[in-house]
Amino acid sequence: MIQTSKETDERRDAKKPAAKAGDEAVIAAECWCLHGAVGAAADWRGIAARLATRGISTRAVDLWRFLQCESVTMPEFGKRLNANAEGEVSHGQRRILIGYSMGARLALHALLEDGPWEAAVIISGNPGLRDTAEASARRVADAVWATQALTLPWPDFLGKWNAQPILGGAIRDEREDRKLMQRRREIARSFVDWSLGNQEPLWEKLSAIKIPTLWIAGENDPKFRSLAEEAAGLSENFSLQIALDSGHRVPWENEEWLAEKIAEFVS
């Protein structure tokens, strides 16, 4: 297995909550956060800061480091992420896996590989396409995105990506966008390796996830709200939260709400 440097991940330590008389102050958990397509570890900074005040540490994973040297399938990614987590000292903290959109799909693969996670949060996630024609069309569309990620001027590519109705605009400043350009090769590769069209439908496997899992979707994101509602009903270990006044990008459209729901879930 090719090892990838974890230096590009972003970590934020929690502030220890005040202890009650006779108790030690403890950190509630460490959340490993997986960003979305054309995303970055830095996208989690706002949520990370809010979780830190609630006694929850975070590690925002740079997903692109897994694609630096070679193509990596989604199941193989799950194994490699779990190996990353198992190879680090947790300091007695519970490890929670959080994934958004593409990161949510990757998180599901890690959960199905029986990793070190004690709970999970799946945000705007799709367990897979059941229809083969739909999957084929998605592969074609993602191949176009892959080509554009490599060939278009970077601001033009990002403009086209963020202009999709489901996304509703940019979420990071120009400086962070320019930094992301350094990952355009890996981003292009992800449109093939991690395309929803190439993903095996996971619906029949979800009940194998035995840890508590919180499914979250935005109220104004009907497709992913329906997916979350269906998935949450497949296991007694699953629960559901719908973010009011939010679309697909719940972590940035409803940041405070999400931080609070994650904190409640963790505790």
ChimeraX commands (.cxc) that place a marker at each C-alpha (Angstrom):
marker #1 position 0.00,0.00,0.00 radius 0.5
marker #1 position 1.30,3.45,-0.90 radius 0.5
marker #1 position 1.48,5.64,2.18 radius 0.5
marker #1 position 0.39,9.25,1.83 radius 0.5
marker #1 position 1.52,12.17,3.97 radius 0.5
marker #1 position -1.04,13.33,6.51 radius 0.5
marker #1 position 0.55,16.77,6.84 radius 0.5
marker #1 position -2.11,18.32,4.61 radius 0.5
marker #1 position -4.90,17.35,7.00 radius 0.5
marker #1 position -6.14,20.15,9.27 radius 0.5
marker #1 position -6.48,19.56,13.02 radius 0.5
marker #1 position -8.14,21.63,15.67 radius 0.5
marker #1 position -7.92,20.73,19.33 radius 0.5
marker #1 position -10.97,21.10,21.50 radius 0.5
marker #1 position -11.21,23.39,24.47 radius 0.5
marker #1 position -11.70,21.24,27.51 radius 0.5
marker #1 position -15.10,21.95,29.06 radius 0.5
marker #1 position -15.15,23.00,32.67 radius 0.5
marker #1 position -15.21,19.98,34.94 radius 0.5
marker #1 position -17.77,19.48,37.64 radius 0.5
marker #1 position -16.55,19.17,41.21 radius 0.5
marker #1 position -14.63,15.92,41.54 radius 0.5
marker #1 position -14.55,15.26,37.78 radius 0.5
marker #1 position -11.76,15.63,35.27 radius 0.5
marker #1 position -12.33,17.80,32.23 radius 0.5
marker #1 position -12.39,15.53,29.17 radius 0.5
marker #1 position -12.54,15.94,25.44 radius 0.5
marker #1 position -15.81,14.45,24.23 radius 0.5
marker #1 position -14.60,13.10,20.88 radius 0.5
marker #1 position -12.37,13.48,17.86 radius 0.5
marker #1 position -14.21,13.89,14.57 radius 0.5
marker #1 position -12.53,12.95,11.30 radius 0.5
marker #1 position -14.19,15.08,8.60 radius 0.5
marker #1 position -14.29,14.21,4.89 radius 0.5
marker #1 position -14.98,17.06,2.46 radius 0.5
marker #1 position -17.01,16.99,-0.75 radius 0.5
marker #1 position -16.11,16.92,-4.44 radius 0.5
marker #1 position -13.94,19.87,-5.52 radius 0.5
marker #1 position -13.54,20.52,-1.80 radius 0.5
marker #1 position -10.71,20.94,0.69 radius 0.5
marker #1 position -9.86,20.16,4.27 radius 0.5
marker #1 position -10.05,23.90,4.93 radius 0.5
marker #1 position -13.78,23.85,4.16 radius 0.5
marker #1 position -14.38,22.45,7.66 radius 0.5
marker #1 position -12.70,25.32,9.55 radius 0.5
marker #1 position -15.92,27.03,10.61 radius 0.5
marker #1 position -17.52,23.83,11.90 radius 0.5
marker #1 position -14.24,22.81,13.55 radius 0.5
marker #1 position -14.09,26.09,15.48 radius 0.5
marker #1 position -17.66,25.66,16.69 radius 0.5
marker #1 position -17.11,22.05,17.71 radius 0.5
marker #1 position -13.93,22.98,19.59 radius 0.5
marker #1 position -15.95,25.18,21.94 radius 0.5
marker #1 position -18.14,22.16,22.64 radius 0.5
marker #1 position -15.25,19.93,23.68 radius 0.5
marker #1 position -14.91,18.15,20.34 radius 0.5
marker #1 position -11.60,17.94,18.46 radius 0.5
marker #1 position -11.53,17.66,14.68 radius 0.5
marker #1 position -9.30,16.37,11.96 radius 0.5
marker #1 position -10.27,17.56,8.49 radius 0.5
marker #1 position -8.86,15.01,6.07 radius 0.5
marker #1 position -7.32,16.14,2.79 radius 0.5
marker #1 position -8.92,13.53,0.53 radius 0.5
marker #1 position -6.69,14.47,-2.40 radius 0.5
marker #1 position -3.62,13.01,-0.74 radius 0.5
marker #1 position -5.08,9.54,-1.33 radius 0.5
marker #1 position -5.06,10.16,-5.10 radius 0.5
marker #1 position -1.60,11.72,-5.39 radius 0.5
marker #1 position 0.24,8.62,-6.59 radius 0.5
marker #1 position -2.35,6.32,-8.14 radius 0.5
marker #1 position -6.01,5.59,-8.72 radius 0.5
marker #1 position -7.81,4.40,-5.59 radius 0.5
marker #1 position -11.19,2.70,-5.57 radius 0.5
marker #1 position -13.77,3.65,-2.96 radius 0.5
marker #1 position -13.49,0.36,-1.04 radius 0.5
marker #1 position -9.69,0.68,-1.04 radius 0.5
marker #1 position -10.02,4.25,0.22 radius 0.5
marker #1 position -12.08,2.97,3.14 radius 0.5
marker #1 position -9.34,0.53,4.08 radius 0.5
marker #1 position -6.62,3.18,3.83 radius 0.5
marker #1 position -8.52,5.74,5.89 radius 0.5
marker #1 position -9.18,3.17,8.59 radius 0.5
marker #1 position -5.49,2.25,8.61 radius 0.5
marker #1 position -4.63,5.95,9.01 radius 0.5
marker #1 position -6.94,6.26,12.01 radius 0.5
marker #1 position -5.90,2.99,13.62 radius 0.5
marker #1 position -2.26,4.03,13.35 radius 0.5
marker #1 position -2.71,7.08,15.57 radius 0.5
marker #1 position -3.16,7.43,19.31 radius 0.5
marker #1 position -6.68,8.55,20.18 radius 0.5
marker #1 position -5.83,9.72,23.73 radius 0.5
marker #1 position -8.93,7.95,24.99 radius 0.5
marker #1 position -11.24,9.98,22.77 radius 0.5
marker #1 position -14.08,8.45,20.84 radius 0.5
marker #1 position -13.52,8.65,17.11 radius 0.5
marker #1 position -16.43,9.91,15.02 radius 0.5
marker #1 position -16.39,9.80,11.21 radius 0.5
marker #1 position -18.16,12.67,9.42 radius 0.5
marker #1 position -18.62,12.85,5.67 radius 0.5
marker #1 position -20.27,15.40,3.40 radius 0.5
marker #1 position -21.55,14.56,-0.11 radius 0.5
marker #1 position -18.67,12.77,-1.88 radius 0.5
marker #1 position -17.01,12.51,1.52 radius 0.5
marker #1 position -20.19,10.93,2.87 radius 0.5
marker #1 position -20.01,8.21,0.23 radius 0.5
marker #1 position -16.36,7.59,1.04 radius 0.5
marker #1 position -17.23,7.50,4.74 radius 0.5
marker #1 position -19.78,4.76,4.12 radius 0.5
marker #1 position -17.08,2.63,2.51 radius 0.5
marker #1 position -14.84,3.14,5.54 radius 0.5
marker #1 position -17.67,2.18,7.88 radius 0.5
marker #1 position -18.31,-1.00,5.92 radius 0.5
marker #1 position -14.64,-1.95,6.36 radius 0.5
marker #1 position -15.08,-2.24,10.15 radius 0.5
marker #1 position -12.71,0.53,11.17 radius 0.5
marker #1 position -12.02,2.24,14.52 radius 0.5
marker #1 position -15.11,4.46,14.43 radius 0.5
marker #1 position -17.56,4.61,17.33 radius 0.5
marker #1 position -20.18,6.71,15.54 radius 0.5
marker #1 position -20.70,8.45,12.20 radius 0.5
marker #1 position -22.48,11.44,10.66 radius 0.5
marker #1 position -23.50,11.24,7.00 radius 0.5
marker #1 position -24.39,14.63,5.48 radius 0.5
marker #1 position -26.03,14.91,2.04 radius 0.5
marker #1 position -24.87,11.40,1.18 radius 0.5
marker #1 position -25.98,9.01,-1.56 radius 0.5
marker #1 position -25.59,5.26,-0.88 radius 0.5
marker #1 position -25.62,4.58,-4.62 radius 0.5
marker #1 position -27.53,4.47,-7.89 radius 0.5
marker #1 position -29.75,1.44,-8.35 radius 0.5
marker #1 position -30.50,2.13,-12.01 radius 0.5
marker #1 position -27.74,1.05,-14.40 radius 0.5
marker #1 position -28.72,3.58,-17.07 radius 0.5
marker #1 position -28.54,6.39,-14.50 radius 0.5
marker #1 position -25.14,5.14,-13.35 radius 0.5
marker #1 position -23.88,5.07,-16.94 radius 0.5
marker #1 position -25.08,8.63,-17.55 radius 0.5
marker #1 position -23.37,9.76,-14.35 radius 0.5
marker #1 position -20.07,8.25,-15.46 radius 0.5
marker #1 position -20.28,10.15,-18.74 radius 0.5
marker #1 position -21.10,13.42,-16.96 radius 0.5
marker #1 position -18.27,12.95,-14.47 radius 0.5
marker #1 position -15.81,12.23,-17.29 radius 0.5
marker #1 position -16.70,15.65,-18.71 radius 0.5
marker #1 position -16.08,17.27,-15.32 radius 0.5
marker #1 position -12.72,15.46,-15.11 radius 0.5
marker #1 position -11.67,16.88,-18.46 radius 0.5
marker #1 position -12.79,20.38,-17.50 radius 0.5
marker #1 position -10.93,20.19,-14.19 radius 0.5
marker #1 position -7.71,19.64,-16.16 radius 0.5
marker #1 position -8.24,21.92,-19.15 radius 0.5
marker #1 position -10.37,24.94,-18.23 radius 0.5
marker #1 position -8.85,28.02,-16.59 radius 0.5
marker #1 position -9.25,27.25,-12.89 radius 0.5
marker #1 position -11.63,30.15,-12.06 radius 0.5
marker #1 position -13.84,29.11,-14.99 radius 0.5
marker #1 position -13.98,25.51,-13.82 radius 0.5
marker #1 position -14.87,26.52,-10.26 radius 0.5
marker #1 position -17.47,28.94,-11.58 radius 0.5
marker #1 position -19.15,26.18,-13.58 radius 0.5
marker #1 position -19.01,23.80,-10.63 radius 0.5
marker #1 position -20.48,26.21,-8.10 radius 0.5
marker #1 position -23.15,27.40,-10.55 radius 0.5
marker #1 position -24.93,24.05,-10.33 radius 0.5
marker #1 position -28.38,24.69,-8.81 radius 0.5
marker #1 position -27.89,22.05,-6.11 radius 0.5
marker #1 position -24.77,23.83,-4.80 radius 0.5
marker #1 position -25.87,27.45,-4.79 radius 0.5
marker #1 position -22.56,29.30,-5.11 radius 0.5
marker #1 position -19.02,29.41,-3.75 radius 0.5
marker #1 position -18.13,28.56,-0.14 radius 0.5
marker #1 position -14.50,29.66,0.09 radius 0.5
marker #1 position -12.50,32.79,-0.69 radius 0.5
marker #1 position -10.26,33.32,-3.74 radius 0.5
marker #1 position -7.07,32.56,-1.82 radius 0.5
marker #1 position -8.33,29.11,-0.83 radius 0.5
marker #1 position -9.60,28.54,-4.37 radius 0.5
marker #1 position -6.13,29.24,-5.74 radius 0.5
marker #1 position -4.61,26.78,-3.28 radius 0.5
marker #1 position -7.11,24.16,-4.42 radius 0.5
marker #1 position -5.86,24.58,-8.01 radius 0.5
marker #1 position -2.73,22.72,-6.94 radius 0.5
marker #1 position -4.95,19.64,-6.57 radius 0.5
marker #1 position -6.58,19.80,-9.99 radius 0.5
marker #1 position -4.98,16.53,-11.12 radius 0.5
marker #1 position -6.31,14.67,-8.08 radius 0.5
marker #1 position -9.70,16.36,-8.42 radius 0.5
marker #1 position -9.91,15.21,-12.05 radius 0.5
marker #1 position -8.98,11.68,-10.98 radius 0.5
marker #1 position -11.70,11.69,-8.32 radius 0.5
marker #1 position -14.37,12.28,-10.96 radius 0.5
marker #1 position -13.45,8.85,-12.32 radius 0.5
marker #1 position -12.34,6.81,-9.29 radius 0.5
marker #1 position -14.99,8.19,-6.95 radius 0.5
marker #1 position -17.78,8.85,-9.43 radius 0.5
marker #1 position -21.22,7.99,-8.12 radius 0.5
marker #1 position -21.63,6.13,-11.41 radius 0.5
marker #1 position -18.73,3.82,-10.52 radius 0.5
marker #1 position -19.94,3.25,-6.96 radius 0.5
marker #1 position -21.51,-0.07,-6.12 radius 0.5
marker #1 position -24.97,0.58,-4.64 radius 0.5
marker #1 position -24.58,0.16,-0.88 radius 0.5
marker #1 position -28.25,0.05,0.11 radius 0.5
marker #1 position -28.31,-3.65,0.96 radius 0.5
marker #1 position -25.10,-3.35,2.96 radius 0.5
marker #1 position -26.03,-0.40,5.17 radius 0.5
marker #1 position -27.57,-2.60,7.88 radius 0.5
marker #1 position -24.08,-4.06,8.43 radius 0.5
marker #1 position -23.05,-0.72,9.97 radius 0.5
marker #1 position -23.56,-1.40,13.67 radius 0.5
marker #1 position -22.40,1.90,15.17 radius 0.5
marker #1 position -24.74,4.85,15.80 radius 0.5
marker #1 position -25.04,6.79,12.54 radius 0.5
marker #1 position -26.74,10.15,12.09 radius 0.5
marker #1 position -28.09,10.93,8.61 radius 0.5
marker #1 position -28.47,14.64,7.81 radius 0.5
marker #1 position -29.94,16.42,4.80 radius 0.5
marker #1 position -31.21,19.90,4.03 radius 0.5
marker #1 position -34.90,20.70,4.04 radius 0.5
marker #1 position -34.57,22.35,0.62 radius 0.5
marker #1 position -32.64,19.48,-0.94 radius 0.5
marker #1 position -35.51,17.10,-1.81 radius 0.5
marker #1 position -33.45,14.41,-3.53 radius 0.5
marker #1 position -30.96,14.00,-0.69 radius 0.5
marker #1 position -33.62,14.47,1.96 radius 0.5
marker #1 position -35.46,11.50,0.46 radius 0.5
marker #1 position -32.24,9.45,0.37 radius 0.5
marker #1 position -31.48,10.27,4.02 radius 0.5
marker #1 position -35.00,9.40,5.13 radius 0.5
marker #1 position -34.85,6.05,3.34 radius 0.5
marker #1 position -31.39,5.21,4.63 radius 0.5
marker #1 position -32.18,6.18,8.21 radius 0.5
marker #1 position -35.07,3.72,8.22 radius 0.5
marker #1 position -32.87,0.73,7.41 radius 0.5
marker #1 position -31.36,0.16,10.85 radius 0.5
marker #1 position -32.19,0.79,14.48 radius 0.5
marker #1 position -28.65,2.18,14.76 radius 0.5
marker #1 position -29.52,5.04,12.41 radius 0.5
marker #1 position -31.19,8.37,13.18 radius 0.5
marker #1 position -32.24,11.33,11.05 radius 0.5
marker #1 position -32.02,15.12,11.28 radius 0.5
marker #1 position -33.34,17.55,8.67 radius 0.5
marker #1 position -31.66,20.97,8.55 radius 0.5
marker #1 position -34.30,23.67,8.18 radius 0.5
marker #1 position -33.79,26.45,5.62 radius 0.5
marker #1 position -30.86,24.52,4.12 radius 0.5
marker #1 position -30.02,22.96,0.78 radius 0.5
marker #1 position -27.29,20.50,-0.14 radius 0.5
marker #1 position -24.42,22.34,1.55 radius 0.5
marker #1 position -25.66,22.00,5.10 radius 0.5
marker #1 position -22.21,22.49,6.73 radius 0.5
marker #1 position -21.99,26.02,5.28 radius 0.5
marker #1 position -25.64,26.98,5.01 radius 0.5
marker #1 position -26.47,26.06,8.62 radius 0.5
marker #1 position -23.15,25.90,10.44 radius 0.5
marker #1 position -24.29,26.58,14.00 radius 0.5
marker #1 position -27.20,24.15,13.73 radius 0.5
marker #1 position -24.93,21.40,12.42 radius 0.5
marker #1 position -22.34,21.93,15.15 radius 0.5
marker #1 position -25.06,21.70,17.78 radius 0.5
marker #1 position -26.56,18.53,16.29 radius 0.5
marker #1 position -23.17,16.86,16.07 radius 0.5
marker #1 position -22.43,17.81,19.68 radius 0.5
marker #1 position -25.79,16.41,20.82 radius 0.5
marker #1 position -25.18,13.22,18.88 radius 0.5
marker #1 position -21.68,12.77,20.26 radius 0.5
marker #1 position -22.79,13.30,23.83 radius 0.5
marker link #1:1,2 radius 0.2
marker link #1:2,3 radius 0.2
marker link #1:3,4 radius 0.2
marker link #1:4,5 radius 0.2
marker link #1:5,6 radius 0.2
marker link #1:6,7 radius 0.2
marker link #1:7,8 radius 0.2
marker link #1:8,9 radius 0.2
marker link #1:9,10 radius 0.2
marker link #1:10,11 radius 0.2
marker link #1:11,12 radius 0.2
marker link #1:12,13 radius 0.2
marker link #1:13,14 radius 0.2
marker link #1:14,15 radius 0.2
marker link #1:15,16 radius 0.2
marker link #1:16,17 radius 0.2
marker link #1:17,18 radius 0.2
marker link #1:18,19 radius 0.2
marker link #1:19,20 radius 0.2
marker link #1:20,21 radius 0.2
marker link #1:21,22 radius 0.2
marker link #1:22,23 radius 0.2
marker link #1:23,24 radius 0.2
marker link #1:24,25 radius 0.2
marker link #1:25,26 radius 0.2
marker link #1:26,27 radius 0.2
marker link #1:27,28 radius 0.2
marker link #1:28,29 radius 0.2
marker link #1:29,30 radius 0.2
marker link #1:30,31 radius 0.2
marker link #1:31,32 radius 0.2
marker link #1:32,33 radius 0.2
marker link #1:33,34 radius 0.2
marker link #1:34,35 radius 0.2
marker link #1:35,36 radius 0.2
marker link #1:36,37 radius 0.2
marker link #1:37,38 radius 0.2
marker link #1:38,39 radius 0.2
marker link #1:39,40 radius 0.2
marker link #1:40,41 radius 0.2
marker link #1:41,42 radius 0.2
marker link #1:42,43 radius 0.2
marker link #1:43,44 radius 0.2
marker link #1:44,45 radius 0.2
marker link #1:45,46 radius 0.2
marker link #1:46,47 radius 0.2
marker link #1:47,48 radius 0.2
marker link #1:48,49 radius 0.2
marker link #1:49,50 radius 0.2
marker link #1:50,51 radius 0.2
marker link #1:51,52 radius 0.2
marker link #1:52,53 radius 0.2
marker link #1:53,54 radius 0.2
marker link #1:54,55 radius 0.2
marker link #1:55,56 radius 0.2
marker link #1:56,57 radius 0.2
marker link #1:57,58 radius 0.2
marker link #1:58,59 radius 0.2
marker link #1:59,60 radius 0.2
marker link #1:60,61 radius 0.2
marker link #1:61,62 radius 0.2
marker link #1:62,63 radius 0.2
marker link #1:63,64 radius 0.2
marker link #1:64,65 radius 0.2
marker link #1:65,66 radius 0.2
marker link #1:66,67 radius 0.2
marker link #1:67,68 radius 0.2
marker link #1:68,69 radius 0.2
marker link #1:69,70 radius 0.2
marker link #1:70,71 radius 0.2
marker link #1:71,72 radius 0.2
marker link #1:72,73 radius 0.2
marker link #1:73,74 radius 0.2
marker link #1:74,75 radius 0.2
marker link #1:75,76 radius 0.2
marker link #1:76,77 radius 0.2
marker link #1:77,78 radius 0.2
marker link #1:78,79 radius 0.2
marker link #1:79,80 radius 0.2
marker link #1:80,81 radius 0.2
marker link #1:81,82 radius 0.2
marker link #1:82,83 radius 0.2
marker link #1:83,84 radius 0.2
marker link #1:84,85 radius 0.2
marker link #1:85,86 radius 0.2
marker link #1:86,87 radius 0.2
marker link #1:87,88 radius 0.2
marker link #1:88,89 radius 0.2
marker link #1:89,90 radius 0.2
marker link #1:90,91 radius 0.2
marker link #1:91,92 radius 0.2
marker link #1:92,93 radius 0.2
marker link #1:93,94 radius 0.2
marker link #1:94,95 radius 0.2
marker link #1:95,96 radius 0.2
marker link #1:96,97 radius 0.2
marker link #1:97,98 radius 0.2
marker link #1:98,99 radius 0.2
marker link #1:99,100 radius 0.2
marker link #1:100,101 radius 0.2
marker link #1:101,102 radius 0.2
marker link #1:102,103 radius 0.2
marker link #1:103,104 radius 0.2
marker link #1:104,105 radius 0.2
marker link #1:105,106 radius 0.2
marker link #1:106,107 radius 0.2
marker link #1:107,108 radius 0.2
marker link #1:108,109 radius 0.2
marker link #1:109,110 radius 0.2
marker link #1:110,111 radius 0.2
marker link #1:111,112 radius 0.2
marker link #1:112,113 radius 0.2
marker link #1:113,114 radius 0.2
marker link #1:114,115 radius 0.2
marker link #1:115,116 radius 0.2
marker link #1:116,117 radius 0.2
marker link #1:117,118 radius 0.2
marker link #1:118,119 radius 0.2
marker link #1:119,120 radius 0.2
marker link #1:120,121 radius 0.2
marker link #1:121,122 radius 0.2
marker link #1:122,123 radius 0.2
marker link #1:123,124 radius 0.2
marker link #1:124,125 radius 0.2
marker link #1:125,126 radius 0.2
marker link #1:126,127 radius 0.2
marker link #1:127,128 radius 0.2
marker link #1:128,129 radius 0.2
marker link #1:129,130 radius 0.2
marker link #1:130,131 radius 0.2
marker link #1:131,132 radius 0.2
marker link #1:132,133 radius 0.2
marker link #1:133,134 radius 0.2
marker link #1:134,135 radius 0.2
marker link #1:135,136 radius 0.2
marker link #1:136,137 radius 0.2
marker link #1:137,138 radius 0.2
marker link #1:138,139 radius 0.2
marker link #1:139,140 radius 0.2
marker link #1:140,141 radius 0.2
marker link #1:141,142 radius 0.2
marker link #1:142,143 radius 0.2
marker link #1:143,144 radius 0.2
marker link #1:144,145 radius 0.2
marker link #1:145,146 radius 0.2
marker link #1:146,147 radius 0.2
marker link #1:147,148 radius 0.2
marker link #1:148,149 radius 0.2
marker link #1:149,150 radius 0.2
marker link #1:150,151 radius 0.2
marker link #1:151,152 radius 0.2
marker link #1:152,153 radius 0.2
marker link #1:153,154 radius 0.2
marker link #1:154,155 radius 0.2
marker link #1:155,156 radius 0.2
marker link #1:156,157 radius 0.2
marker link #1:157,158 radius 0.2
marker link #1:158,159 radius 0.2
marker link #1:159,160 radius 0.2
marker link #1:160,161 radius 0.2
marker link #1:161,162 radius 0.2
marker link #1:162,163 radius 0.2
marker link #1:163,164 radius 0.2
marker link #1:164,165 radius 0.2
marker link #1:165,166 radius 0.2
marker link #1:166,167 radius 0.2
marker link #1:167,168 radius 0.2
marker link #1:168,169 radius 0.2
marker link #1:169,170 radius 0.2
marker link #1:170,171 radius 0.2
marker link #1:171,172 radius 0.2
marker link #1:172,173 radius 0.2
marker link #1:173,174 radius 0.2
marker link #1:174,175 radius 0.2
marker link #1:175,176 radius 0.2
marker link #1:176,177 radius 0.2
marker link #1:177,178 radius 0.2
marker link #1:178,179 radius 0.2
marker link #1:179,180 radius 0.2
marker link #1:180,181 radius 0.2
marker link #1:181,182 radius 0.2
marker link #1:182,183 radius 0.2
marker link #1:183,184 radius 0.2
marker link #1:184,185 radius 0.2
marker link #1:185,186 radius 0.2
marker link #1:186,187 radius 0.2
marker link #1:187,188 radius 0.2
marker link #1:188,189 radius 0.2
marker link #1:189,190 radius 0.2
marker link #1:190,191 radius 0.2
marker link #1:191,192 radius 0.2
marker link #1:192,193 radius 0.2
marker link #1:193,194 radius 0.2
marker link #1:194,195 radius 0.2
marker link #1:195,196 radius 0.2
marker link #1:196,197 radius 0.2
marker link #1:197,198 radius 0.2
marker link #1:198,199 radius 0.2
marker link #1:199,200 radius 0.2
marker link #1:200,201 radius 0.2
marker link #1:201,202 radius 0.2
marker link #1:202,203 radius 0.2
marker link #1:203,204 radius 0.2
marker link #1:204,205 radius 0.2
marker link #1:205,206 radius 0.2
marker link #1:206,207 radius 0.2
marker link #1:207,208 radius 0.2
marker link #1:208,209 radius 0.2
marker link #1:209,210 radius 0.2
marker link #1:210,211 radius 0.2
marker link #1:211,212 radius 0.2
marker link #1:212,213 radius 0.2
marker link #1:213,214 radius 0.2
marker link #1:214,215 radius 0.2
marker link #1:215,216 radius 0.2
marker link #1:216,217 radius 0.2
marker link #1:217,218 radius 0.2
marker link #1:218,219 radius 0.2
marker link #1:219,220 radius 0.2
marker link #1:220,221 radius 0.2
marker link #1:221,222 radius 0.2
marker link #1:222,223 radius 0.2
marker link #1:223,224 radius 0.2
marker link #1:224,225 radius 0.2
marker link #1:225,226 radius 0.2
marker link #1:226,227 radius 0.2
marker link #1:227,228 radius 0.2
marker link #1:228,229 radius 0.2
marker link #1:229,230 radius 0.2
marker link #1:230,231 radius 0.2
marker link #1:231,232 radius 0.2
marker link #1:232,233 radius 0.2
marker link #1:233,234 radius 0.2
marker link #1:234,235 radius 0.2
marker link #1:235,236 radius 0.2
marker link #1:236,237 radius 0.2
marker link #1:237,238 radius 0.2
marker link #1:238,239 radius 0.2
marker link #1:239,240 radius 0.2
marker link #1:240,241 radius 0.2
marker link #1:241,242 radius 0.2
marker link #1:242,243 radius 0.2
marker link #1:243,244 radius 0.2
marker link #1:244,245 radius 0.2
marker link #1:245,246 radius 0.2
marker link #1:246,247 radius 0.2
marker link #1:247,248 radius 0.2
marker link #1:248,249 radius 0.2
marker link #1:249,250 radius 0.2
marker link #1:250,251 radius 0.2
marker link #1:251,252 radius 0.2
marker link #1:252,253 radius 0.2
marker link #1:253,254 radius 0.2
marker link #1:254,255 radius 0.2
marker link #1:255,256 radius 0.2
marker link #1:256,257 radius 0.2
marker link #1:257,258 radius 0.2
marker link #1:258,259 radius 0.2
marker link #1:259,260 radius 0.2
marker link #1:260,261 radius 0.2
marker link #1:261,262 radius 0.2
marker link #1:262,263 radius 0.2
marker link #1:263,264 radius 0.2
marker link #1:264,265 radius 0.2
marker link #1:265,266 radius 0.2
marker link #1:266,267 radius 0.2
view
